[in-house]
């Protein structure tokens, strides 16, 4: 079995984070929150707010095209013939698309704070593929005396192998030591634990039709058989959620009482709203994108929310990934000429009328030429569309046929 197949197989191992937390299996593999709920990446994804936030962030990053740009003097052009362009823009390995790859990167950063990929290729040769490593594959990251890093990777057969920094692409989220990223789920486990505990509580609350518990008083002392028969009769007729609103008929002078446990008195809804908002804040996702909050945003406010999400939520991660690509995937010589760039402008697209007005302003002020504007909306170029000209200069030339291309007569 080759090294690539062994690394790929290691990603199919256990999906829990028991290897990560201090104590590991001695403490159940997950950190216990104060609410008593075990919290790790997998359990956190079962909370709908966390799931929605991670899916929104993963889909946002995945849809942004990643271009490799080439510096040519003062010009910046897409390096479509560069060997990394196809891998970062379309297909990083033989089984994943770029959409899937970058969505996985963002999900790993959101849930674990780190993303690792093995760089397949011979030393000194171009990278052939980027092999993503499962979160349970990389066991430790240590810094050597020369400040380089060594990654201990667990293989499928249970063996571990050390890989130098040159063979691993490592993207970190927020980091305290510059070596590994902090685990956001571990840092915010208390709020996530409250959310999971609330979901469990409300599920148990609605699991029975006879809720809250009923207390039935009988004026006589019942035998064990009579007690069992009465209990069975009441459960058959009135228990379960489907029978919750049926009329209840009791006889023999019995009295029934329903102790009231109101969710309003327990501040359940307010607590869940606060937890929901704080989790959205942790992931830097506006509540409107995960259908959260009790106030519908207006058109103006939603536009500002999306702008804030692009600036403070998406752009920092894109910048982090661009610099990780520059550091881990480019050679020192290639760094002088190439760099990666995510096109975040796709998130700021307005309606058709607004976009056309923006293109008109850009073309008339010679910020863009017509063909550059057409490329952004995937229209083919036309002959003469590469020329930069304002509307005023075009009109003057049309009125004066003797005007040359450079504006002179």
N, C-alpha and C positions, 0 to 999 in steps of 0.2 A: 504494500500500500504506500503510495507516494505521500509527500508531506502535505500537498494541497488537499487530497482526499481525507487525510487524517484531521486536518484543521476544519474542513467542512463538516465532517462527521461530529466533531466536538460541539458544533453549534446545535446539534440535534439532541444533546443531553438534557439534563434537568433544566426546567425553565424558571425555577425559583432562584432567589438570591441567597440561599443558605451559605454559599461559599464566601459571600462578601462580608456579612455582618460579623462583628466580633463574637466569638463563642460558637458560631455556626450551628451545627445540629444539636449541640449541647443545650441551646436555648430555643430549639424549634425551628431555627433557620430564619425567623422573621423577628423584627423588633416589636415588642408589645407597646402600644400606646397607652395613655392613662385611662382610656375608655375600655381597655381590655382587649381591643381588636389587634390581631397581628398584622403588621403593615410591611409590605414589600412592593416591588413594582407590579407583580401580577395581581395581588389583592387590591392595590390602588386602582387598577384599570377596571375593577368591578364597580367602582363608584362612578355614576353616570357623569358627574361634572368633570372628573379627571379624564375619563374616556373621551368626552366631547372635546375638551381642551387639547389633548394630545392629538386627536384626529384632525382638528382644525389646524394646529401648527404643522403637523406632518404634511397635510394636503397643501398648505400654503407654500412651504419650502419646496415640496416636490414639483409643483407646477412652474417654478421659476427656472428658466433655462440657464445653465451654467456654461459660459463661453470662456475659451482660452484666448486671450488677447495678445497680440504681438506689437511690440514697440518698434516703430521704424522712424527714427528721427523724432519729429513732432507729431507723427501720425500714430493712431491706435486702430489696428485692424483685427478682425477675427482671424485667428490662426487655424483655419479649417483643415490645413494640410499637416498640422502638428499632431504627433502620435497620440497625445493625451486628449485632444479635442473630442474625438469620437467617444472615448471612454467616459468623459465627464458630462458630455452633452446628450449622449444617446444610450450607451450600453457599457457599464463598467466591467462586466464579466459576461460569461456565456449564457447565464440564465436570468439575469436581472436587467430591467430597463433602468434608465436614469431616474425616472419617476419613483420607482420602487426603492432604488438605492438611497436617494436623498430623503425620501419619506422615512426610511428606516433609520438613517442618521439622526434625523430630528427626534424620532420617537425614543431612541436610545439616550439622547441628550436630555430630553424631558423627564425620562423615567429613571435614568441611572447616572447621568452626568458625564458619561464617557462613551465614545464610539471608537472601535478598533477595526482595522482592515489589514489583511496580509497582502503585501505587494509581491505578486507573482512575477518572477523574471530573474534572469541571471545577473549577477553583480556587474555593474558597468554597462548593462544593456537596457533598452527601453522597457518600461513596465508593461507586462502583457495583460494582466487583469488585476482588479481589486477584489479580494476575497473577504467579505465581511465576517467578523468573528462574533460568535454568540457571547452574550454578557457573562456566561459562566466559563468561557474559554480562557480568558486572561485572568490569572490568579493574582499576580503581584506585578508592580512596576517599581523598579529600584533604580536609584541614581548611583552611578559609578564614581570612582575617584576623579575621573576626567570630566565629570558632569554629563556624560552621555547616559542614556537610559537603556535598561534591559527589561524585556517583557517575558515573564514566565507563562507559557501557554500550555494548557492541559489538552492532550491529544485523546483520541477516542479510546485507545487501549489503556488509558489511565496514566500513561507516562506524561511527564512534563518536559518541555524543551525550552531553553532560553533563546530568545531572538534579539538581535541588536536593534537599535532605534532605526537603522537604515531599512529594515524589512517591515516595519509596522507604520501604518498611517493612524495617528492618534488625534482625535478631535475631543477637546475638553470643553465642558461647560464652565460654570463658575468654579474657580479653583482657589484653594487657600495656600497651597505649597508649590504650585506651578508644575506639579508632576501628574496628579490625577485630579479629575473634576469632582466637585462635591455632589453627593446624591441628593437631589431635591426632594425625593419622596421620604428619605430618612430625615432630612431637616424639618419637613413640615408634616411629620407623621401624626402629630396630635390633631390637627384640623382634619386630615383625611380620616383618622380614626373616629372622630366625632361623626363625620358623614356616613361612614360604614355602619357605625353603631346605630345611627338614626334610621338608616334603611332597614337594618335588622329589626329594630323596635317596631317600626310601622308595619313591616311584613308580618311579624308575630301578632300585632294588634288586629290585623284584618284576617288572620288565618282561621279564625273561628266566627261563625255566625252569631253565637251567643256572647256578644261582647258589649260592654265589659262584663265580667263575671256576674252571674245572678245568684242571689241567696234566697232559697225557698224554705219557708218555715211551715212545719206541719204541727197541728195542735196535739197530735198523739205521738206516742213512741212507736216507731216502725220496726218491724223485724228486719233482719238482714235481707230476706227474700223480697219483702215489700219495698224496702229501700232500693234494691237493685232494679225491681220492676218499674218503680216510679222514675228513677234516673234514666233508664233505657227509653221509657215512653217520652219523656221530655226531650231527650236528645234527638230521637227520631223525628219528632214533630217540629221542634223549634231551633235545633242547633244548625250550624253551617250558615254561610253568608247568604245563600239563596232563600233561607227562611227567616231572615232577620226582620222583615217587616210584616210577618203574618200575625194574626190575632192569637193571643195566648189565653186559653181557657183553663182555669184551675178550679178544683172543687175540694170537698172535705174540709173546708175552712182554712185552706192553705193560704199563706201570704208570701208574696215574692217581692224582692227588692233588687234594684240594679245600682250598685255603687258607681258613682259617676267619676270617671277619670277623663277630663277634657284635655285635648291636645293644646287648646288655647291657654289653659291654666299652666300647662307644662312649658309654655313658650316654645313649643316644638317648631312651629312655622318660622318664627323669628330667628331661632337658632340655625335652622337649615338655610335660610336666606343669607345669614351672615357667613356661614361656612362656605356656601356656594360662591359668594362674592370674593372671599379671601382666597379660595382655590383658583378662581379666574385670575386674581391678581398675581398669584404665584407663577402662573404660566403666561402672564402678560397678554391675556386674551380678553377682549371686550365681552361683557356678558351677553350682548345681543347676538354674538356669533354662536353661542351655545344655547340659545333660547332660554336664557336665565334672566332673573330680575323681574320685578313687577311693574316696570314702567316701560312703555313702548317708546323707542327713540324716534325723534322727528327726522325729517330728511336732512336738515342741517346738522343735527347732532350726530346722526349715523355717519355722515361724511367725515366729521371731525374724529369720531371714534376710529374709523378705518385709517385715517391719516396717522393718528397716534399709534395704532397697532402696527402700521408699516414702519414708522420711525423708531419706536421703542421696543417693539416685539420682534419684527422680522429682520430689519436691517442689521442689528447687532449680531444675530446668528449668521447671517450671510457673510458679514465681514469676518467673523471668526472662521468660517469654513474656507473663505478665500485665502486667508493667511495660512491656515493649516495645509491647504493644497500647495501653496508656495513653498512652505517649509519642508513638507514630507514627500512631495511628488516631483519636484523640480530639482535638477542638479544645480550646483553653484553657477555653472556657465549659463544654463537655461534661465535662471532667475534674472539675469541682466536683460533679458529680451522678452520673456513671457510672464503672464500673470493670469489668474482666473477672475472672472467677474460674473456674479449673478445679476440677471436683469430684473430688478425690483420694480421697474416702471410698469410692469404688467399689473401690479396691484393697485396702481393709481389711475387706471383707465376709467374715464367717465362715460357718460352716455354718448351716442354717436354724434350728436350735434356739438357737444362740448369738445370732443376729440377733434372733429373737423375744424372747429374754430381755433383750437390750439395748433394744429398743423398749419393752418393758414397764417397765423401769426409767425410761426417758426420759419416758414418759407419766405414770407414777405420781409422778414428782418434778416434773412440770409443766415439764420442759425442752422437750417437744414435746406437741402435741395429737394425738389419734388420726388425724386426716386428714393431718397432716404425715408421720406414720409410714407411713401407707398410700400416700402419694405416692412414697415412696422405693422401694416394691416394686411400683409401677405398678398400684395398686388405686384404684378410684374413691372419692371422698369420700362420706360419708353425712351426712344432716341431723343436726346437733348434734355432729358430730365436730370442729368448730373450737374447741370449748370446752376450756380448760385446767382439769383437775381431777385430784386424786389419787384413788387407789382408796378411801382412807379417807373423803374428803368425799363420794364417790359413794354409798358404803354408808350414811353418815349420812343423806343425802338420801332414799335409798330407804326407810330406817326411819322417817323423819319427813316425810311428804308435804307438811306445811305449810311446809317450808323453801323459801325463795325462791332464785332463781338466784344471788344474791350471797352466799348462805350464812346470811342472817338469817331469823328466824321472824316 
